Structure formats: structure tokens, C-alpha cells
Amino acid sequence: MNNIHCWFKQFQEIGLFVRQSPGRPAVMEEIAERAWQSFMHSPHKLIPRHSLELGIPKPTAHKVLHMNLKLHAYKIQLVHEIKAANKPKRKMPGEGMLEKIDNEPNFMHNIMFTDEAKIQINDCINQHNCWIWGSKNHFVRDSPKLYVWCWLMHNHIFGPFVFAGGEKKKSNIFLDMLKLFLFPQLDDLPNAGNIYLQMAGASPHYSDLVREALDEKFPNTWIG
């Protein structure tokens, strides 16, 4: 009733009806300054702890953090430092590939790309590759799983090859897969001697046994 009375009085006085939303109260500058000092001093501390120490509601602390201070949460990742001497080494392969593409029109047809996927066989979700919204966490550590491997070229698909359980993690099993499953199929291709194989750097794919086999099958033409 109070709102209706105010609107009626406003219409009588100015001949217009303008409904004004009260909106959310602005955060005071002093609160923003205290929050800035708190977050800068302890960047690892969670928002509920900051709000408790600052004596402000958690929504207010969240608003100050994102809207006023323009801060965002970042996941810490340890990576190798790229030094000045590494940059030419990283640039050289790219330039070599571009040169080959320019000089050999069918060069990209000779590259074989590989990748794998982990499939949970009890309807669990692989948290590395998939995200799902739900009422509970469906991921269970060490649940039964399958690893599926596949190779792709411009007009060929080799696979899929299925590793049962955790056998993919063993380099000798991975080597048997290469020798008994993949290599015989490559021998039948017309460009068998010109294939460039792209490999991942996981431990089973980069063991001494696997590297020796790749050096013999793809001399100077496999990418690891």
C-alpha cells in the first residue's frame, strides 16, 4: 500500500509514473579497501574466511572481489620455464613443417595423428575429459575402465584399439600393440615409407623400448 500511495502522489505532483528500483546498496569504498588489503595479504584464503575476518557478509565479499577489485581465481599450475635458448628450438620444427607443406602438396596426407580416451565401464565420468552437473559426484577412483586408442590420417582410420584395465600403462603392452596391430597395417599403404607419426609424451609411449621401435619404423619421421 505504501508503494501505491507514493506512486499516486508522484503522478499528482509531476504527471508521470516512474517506478524506481531501489537496487542493491553500493559497497563502501572503505570496505573495498580493507578487502583489497586482506586478499592481497592472503591470496590463498577462501572468500568465507575473508568475509568472517572482515566482518562483512559473504555476498558482499564476493561482490567486492569480482566487481570492485576485478580479481579472479586462478588454478596454480607448475610449468617449465621457456628460456631464450629454447625459443629458436621450438620455432625450428614449426618452420620446417611449414616449408614441407609449401614444397610438398601432399605432405599433410602423410601425417598420422594419435589420441586416446579413457572410458569408465560402470557409468562413471572421466573428470579429466568430461564435466557433468548433477546432485552428486559420480566419479569413483580406481573404478573399472578401458583405454581406447585410435590413429587418424587424411583418408584412413586405424583402430580403435582397446586396452583392458590399466594395461595401457605398461610399455611392453603398448609396444606389442604397435608391432602387432598398427605396423602391419601401415605396410599396405602406398606411402608407407613417408609417414610422419605424431606420438604423445606419456611414459609408456616414450620408454626406451618404444622409442627404439619407432626409430626403426619411422627413422627421423616420428614426432614425440
C-alpha positions in Angstrom: 0.0 0.0 0.0 2.8 2.4 0.8 4.3 1.9 -2.7 0.9 2.6 -4.3 0.4 5.7 -2.3 3.9 7.0 -3.3 3.2 6.3 -7.0 -0.2 8.1 -6.8 1.4 11.1 -5.1 4.2 11.2 -7.7 1.6 11.1 -10.5 -0.3 14.0 -8.9 2.9 16.1 -8.5 4.7 15.6 -11.8 2.1 13.9 -14.0 4.3 10.9 -14.6 4.6 7.5 -13.1 8.3 6.5 -12.8 9.0 3.3 -10.9 12.4 3.3 -9.4 14.1 0.1 -8.4 15.9 0.5 -5.1 18.8 -1.7 -6.3 21.5 -3.2 -4.2 23.3 -0.8 -2.0 26.8 0.2 -3.2 29.7 -1.2 -1.3 31.5 1.5 0.6 35.0 2.4 -0.5 36.5 1.7 2.9 35.1 -1.9 2.8 36.6 -2.3 -0.7 40.0 -1.0 0.6 40.0 -3.4 3.6 39.0 -6.3 1.3 41.8 -5.4 -1.1 44.4 -5.4 1.7 43.0 -8.7 3.0 43.0 -10.5 -0.4 46.5 -9.2 -1.3 47.9 -10.3 2.1 46.3 -13.8 1.9 45.5 -14.7 -1.8 45.1 -18.4 -1.0 42.4 -17.8 1.6 38.8 -18.6 0.7 36.1 -16.0 0.5 34.2 -17.2 3.6 37.3 -16.8 5.7 37.9 -13.3 4.3 34.3 -12.3 5.0 34.5 -13.6 8.5 37.7 -11.7 9.3 36.4 -8.5 7.6 33.1 -8.7 9.4 31.1 -8.4 6.1 28.6 -10.9 4.5 30.0 -13.4 2.1 27.9 -12.0 -0.9 29.4 -8.6 -0.1 33.0 -10.0 -0.1 32.2 -11.8 -3.3 30.9 -8.6 -4.9 34.0 -6.7 -3.8 36.3 -9.4 -5.1 34.8 -9.6 -8.6 33.1 -6.3 -9.3 35.1 -3.8 -7.4 38.6 -5.3 -7.4 38.3 -7.2 -10.7 40.0 -10.3 -9.2 39.6 -13.8 -10.4 40.5 -17.3 -9.1 43.3 -19.0 -10.9 44.4 -22.6 -10.6 48.1 -22.8 -9.9 50.0 -24.9 -12.4 53.7 -25.7 -12.5 55.1 -25.5 -16.0 58.6 -25.5 -17.4 60.2 -22.1 -18.0 60.8 -21.3 -21.6 64.3 -19.7 -21.7 65.7 -17.6 -24.5 67.7 -20.6 -25.8 64.6 -22.7 -26.1 62.7 -20.3 -28.3 64.7 -21.0 -31.5 64.5 -24.7 -30.9 60.7 -24.5 -30.6 60.4 -22.3 -33.7 62.6 -24.5 -35.9 60.2 -27.5 -36.1 57.3 -25.3 -37.0 59.2 -23.5 -39.7 60.4 -26.9 -41.1 56.8 -28.2 -41.2 55.6 -25.0 -43.0 58.4 -25.4 -45.5 57.5 -29.0 -46.2 53.8 -28.1 -46.6 54.8 -25.4 -49.2 57.2 -27.8 -51.1 55.1 -31.0 -50.9 51.4 -30.5 -51.7 50.5 -33.9 -50.2 52.7 -33.6 -47.1 49.7 -33.3 -44.7 48.4 -36.6 -46.2 51.4 -38.4 -44.7 50.9 -37.3 -41.1 49.3 -39.7 -38.7 47.8 -38.3 -35.6 47.1 -40.3 -32.5 45.0 -39.9 -29.4 43.3 -41.9 -26.7 40.3 -41.8 -24.4 39.6 -43.4 -21.0 36.1 -44.9 -20.8 34.6 -45.8 -17.4 32.6 -49.0 -17.8 30.4 -48.6 -14.7 28.8 -45.3 -16.0 31.3 -43.1 -14.1 32.6 -39.9 -15.6 36.2 -39.2 -16.5 36.8 -36.0 -14.7 39.8 -35.1 -17.0 37.8 -35.1 -20.2 34.2 -34.5 -19.1 32.2 -32.3 -16.8 28.6 -33.0 -15.7 26.1 -31.2 -13.5 24.3 -33.3 -11.0 23.2 -33.8 -7.5 26.2 -36.0 -6.5 29.7 -36.8 -7.7 29.7 -39.8 -9.9 33.5 -40.2 -10.2 34.9 -43.1 -8.3 38.7 -43.5 -8.2 40.1 -46.8 -9.4 36.8 -47.9 -11.0 36.9 -50.3 -13.9 37.9 -48.6 -17.1 39.0 -49.1 -20.7 41.6 -47.2 -22.7 40.7 -46.7 -26.4 43.4 -45.7 -28.9 43.0 -44.5 -32.4 45.2 -43.3 -35.3 43.9 -40.8 -38.0 45.2 -39.9 -41.4 43.6 -37.8 -44.1 41.7 -40.9 -45.6 42.5 -43.7 -43.1 41.3 -44.6 -39.6 43.4 -47.2 -37.8 41.6 -48.7 -34.8 40.1 -48.3 -32.3 42.4 -50.5 -30.2 41.1 -51.2 -26.7 43.4 -51.8 -23.7 41.6 -53.6 -20.9 42.0 -52.2 -17.4 45.3 -50.4 -16.8 47.4 -52.4 -19.3 47.9 -49.3 -21.5 50.3 -48.0 -18.7 52.8 -50.8 -19.4 55.3 -50.0 -22.1 55.7 -53.6 -23.2 51.9 -53.9 -23.8 52.0 -50.6 -25.7 54.9 -51.9 -27.8 53.1 -55.1 -28.6 50.1 -53.1 -29.8 52.3 -51.1 -32.2 54.1 -54.1 -33.6 51.2 -56.5 -33.9 48.3 -54.1 -34.6 49.5 -50.8 -36.2 52.7 -51.5 -38.1 51.3 -54.4 -40.2 48.5 -52.1 -41.4 50.9 -49.4 -42.4 52.9 -51.7 -44.6 50.0 -52.0 -47.0 49.8 -48.2 -47.6 51.3 -46.7 -50.8 53.0 -44.0 -48.8 54.3 -46.4 -46.1 57.8 -45.1 -46.3 56.8 -41.4 -46.0 54.6 -41.4 -42.9 55.1 -39.0 -40.1 53.8 -40.4 -36.8 52.7 -38.0 -34.0 53.1 -39.5 -30.6 52.2 -38.3 -27.1 54.8 -38.0 -24.3 53.3 -40.3 -21.7 55.7 -42.6 -20.0 54.5 -45.9 -21.8 54.7 -44.1 -25.1 58.2 -42.8 -24.5 60.1 -45.7 -23.0 63.4 -46.9 -24.4 61.7 -50.0 -26.0 59.0 -48.0 -27.7 61.5 -45.3 -28.9 63.7 -47.9 -30.4 60.8 -49.5 -32.3 59.7 -46.1 -33.6 63.2 -45.1 -34.7 63.4 -48.3 -36.7 59.9 -48.0 -38.2 59.9 -44.2 -38.7 63.6 -43.1 -38.9 63.6 -39.3 -38.2 59.9 -39.2 -39.1 58.1 -39.6 -35.8 57.2 -36.7 -33.6 57.3 -37.1 -29.8 
